Amino acid sequence: YTLLVQGNVIQSNGTVPEPGTLLLLALALAGLLLQRRYAVLH
């Protein structure tokens, strides 16, 4: 999922991403951080 989002951002050739794409990227990043935090706690 994260790789798919990153691929879409790279394909935009440095142009400003759409709000939806930016939101998906933020959600993916938040999910990664939460997974790491839970992994450390448990």
Secondary structure as UniProt FT lines:
FT   HELIX           2..11
FT   TURN            12..14
FT   HELIX           19..41
//
